[in-house]
Amino acid sequence: MTVLSMLPTLRDALMHQLNSESLTSLLKNRPANKLEIWEDLKIISFTRSIVAVYSTCMLVVLLRVQLNIIGGYIYLDNAALCKNGTTPLAPPEVQQQYLSSIQHLLGDGLTELITIVKQAVHKVFGSISLKQTLSLLELEQKFKDIREVVEHKDSDHIASYSPLCHYLMPDEENPLASQACGLTERDIATIKLLNETRDMLESPDFSTVLSTCLNRGFSRLLDNMAEFFRPTEKDLSQNSSVNSLSSVSLPLAKIIPIINGQIHSVCSETPSHFVQDLLMMEQVKDFAANVYEAFSTPQQLEK
């Protein structure tokens, strides 16, 4: 299981739930409610690409955590097996059941995240006219405003863990635990892994790493869009300082198709700068190594 192999599923789920293509085809027929469709397209296009950044970053970090927890257990199992042939802590069927929990992020978690992001996009972009021009710098500020709402940074309440954890895994009362009367040994082992993962996701370190990934992800999104904000030769001849981020502005109606297309570079299954950037980040590698170390020590057997 790799991040790249899961990105097409993520992209398809986003494009199904946020279908901007159907709105675009409606506009080609010049309908009477053209303005209304454009307003819907504005909200859906920004929501889709912003959720793509969030969910891809979450997928990268969550899968790193899960694979390193599994890796730690496999190490312990191999060490124990060499000694006395004890029952493995994480046999293949437990690993499979445990890793399948990532479907929450691609299913219910994604649907809830879309709802929250859509509300934030509406709050930030809802009142902005399609004719209003925005520079890349102004767009960056709008993304920050949306992130503040989604990540509860605009709230006085400081949580000990990231509010985004809720979208990564089902709540403690997961379907397996609710069937307590008929749990197999495999189920019990899987629940233990899930609870340990939840503890890891609620740690300050995880919150910091995810936040760093999101900073990089949104920065890369803006980099991808920057090529559309390049000054023309006419701009350059009229103003020598035109290279700054605030010098070129585009009407919102022209930015919509640009942001709408970003999902294909963010959720690309071919190795993309976006995902490679996240996977190669030192903070992600260090955190993954710490997770592996924590779960591959003999003390883990005593828990």
Secondary structure, 3 states (H helix, E strand, C coil): CCHHHHHHHHHHHHHHHCCHHHHHHHHCCCCCCHHHHHHHHHHHHHHHHHHHHHHHHHHHHHHHHHHHHHHHHHHHHHHHHHHHCCCCCCCHHHHHHHHHHHHHHHCHHHHHHHHHHHHHHHHHHCCCCCCCEEEHHHHHHHHHHHHHHHCCCCCCCCCCCCCCHHHHCCCCCCCCHHHHHHCCHHHHHHHHHHHHHHHHHCCHHHHHHHHHHHHHHHHHHHHHHHHHHCCCHHHHHHCCCCCCCCCCEEEHHHHHHHHHCCHHHHCCCCCCHHHHHHHCCHHHHHHHHHHHHHHCCHHHHHC
